[in-house]
Amino acid sequence: MLRFPAFLRFLSLKQLLLLGFLMVMLPLLLALFNTLAALNSVYTAPPDINYAPLPISQNMLYQALLLLSISTLLGGLIIAIMMPPIQQLNNAIKGLGKGDYVRNIKVTGPSDMEFLGERLNWLRVRLKNLEDEKHLFFRNVSHELKTPLATIHEGAALMADNVVGKLNAEQTEIIQLLQSSSKRLDKLIADIITFSQMTRKQGNRGKKKISIRALIYSVLKDYQIISRSRSITLQTHMESISCTVIPTMLRTIVDNLLSNAIKHSPNGSNILISLRRGKNHFILDIEDEGPGITEKEINRVFDAFYQGRATRKAGIKGSGLGLAIVRECVAAHQGIIEAMNREALLKGAKFRVVIPLRQDSKRA
């Protein structure tokens, strides 16, 4: 692809397009003028002059083809010259859409397109500052909430242990409610901190090659007790796959998806975890036999703090950040995650994670 010529940068996009139009049309006008002049010379020639029509027609054809070729080449040159700044703008907008606020935006081209690139770079800086302020806010608020929350939790624990005196049944029930509420609030704060960390670009920090199957099995061990207590069977069909990933993030992906599946699964049901290799990626599927996902909710389940109708109806408690955290972890690996219902007549939801085996370090 050609670079935009430096001597044309003083022109605006409108002026450049007008110049290109003139460069393309001029050869065409010359060809038309030559054709009309040749025809006029034939019809206005004296009768005693014997013209040879065939050579005239050939000359006219050759001139028209030559000028048309020149016009086509000039048009192609203008398009090739205009492509780099347009591509630069397209890449800049894509980067902002993906949350890349680190790379400087610079567009080389017509003066007004360079000005547009400067405004996009200003927008990038502004978005980066807002993102930094948001993470600082989350961190400070979470820290300020944790201190009094720890005091409440410890105080309730002391009262539950009858340190300040024996409690009656009603007081014990209130203390238990206070303890469970403080634990839920502590989990919500932890999820907010995790979500804030995941939305920041991690780059290649912490990446290493591991066995994906071994990591999934280590997560499954943590759910053996709760799955047995509810007679939920964890079925696995996994291939042996090694890949360079961020282990803590991949563990979070499996942990949150499995936790979500168990919360929505009825007692005595099955959860299927499958891992297989694709052409250039690996695919992780987690399926449950719960109520599934409505069509209206499929595109919203990964939104922060969103809880579906089935979750609210069943009274399932949660922060609404679990799947949003999963989405950010998958994006950090340049992968994709999909929510869907199980195939055919099978009841339940299915979450599919696709992560490339080789990831572009420049995009990370």
Secondary structure, 3 states (H helix, E strand, C coil): CCCCCHHHCCCCHHHHHHHHHHHHHHHHHHHHHHHHHHHHHHHCCCCCCCCCHHHHHHHHHHHHHHHHHHHHHHHHHHHHHHHHHHHHHHHHHHHHHCCCCCCCCCCCCCHHHHHHHHHHHHHHHHHHHHHHHHHHHHHHHHHHHHHHHHHHHHHHHHHHCCCCCCCCHHHHHHHHHHHHHHHHHHHHHHHHHHHHHHCCCCCCCCCEEEEHHHHHHHHHHHCHHHHHHCCCEEEEEECCCEEEECHHHHHHHHHHHHHHHHHHCCCCCEEEEEEEECCCEEEEEEECCCCCCCCCCCCCCCCCCCCCHHHHHHCCCCCCCHHHHHHHHHHHCCCEEEEEECCCCCCCEEEEEEEECCCCCCCC
